[in-house]
């Protein structure tokens, strides 16, 4: 039972620290670029694909979100011109979400901010610390 208590304590601490990290990054992105961390993650997902387009459900799966949750994120992104929907003539239900040139520019600018902010957050971490945490997170 002791081990389970430690597991829970570690999980809760990780969740709390992740929330703190998310808030700090979200705040920086919002104040400088007018997007939140979730929007940045959507743009990052699209930029990582050679076609720069994915189905909504694939974006949701990639980000660990529900299909309806990602739809709520995508609607304002479409209105502000960060993404477009590419409706398929054969099946309108299967539309692709595509990053726009404006969205790509915002993403590139926001990535500079992300790098600066992450450098500040992890300034007291050694390369070994970063590698260790990366390896441990990979086990989850």
SULKA-V378729 format. One record per pair of residues at least 24 apart in sequence whose C-alpha atoms are under 8 Angstrom apart, sorted by the first residue. I is the first residue (numbers start at 0). GAP is how many residues later the second one is. Records with the same first field share a line. If there is no record, write none. Layout:
# SULKA-V378729
I->GAP ; GAP
This chain:
# SULKA-V378729
24->89 ; 92
27->85 ; 86 ; 89
28->81 ; 84 ; 85
32->73 ; 76 ; 77
37->35
38->34 ; 38
39->67 ; 70
42->56 ; 60 ; 61 ; 64
43->63
45->52 ; 53
46->52 ; 57
51->46 ; 47
52->43 ; 44 ; 45 ; 46
53->42 ; 43 ; 44
54->39 ; 40 ; 41 ; 42
55->39 ; 40 ; 41
81->24
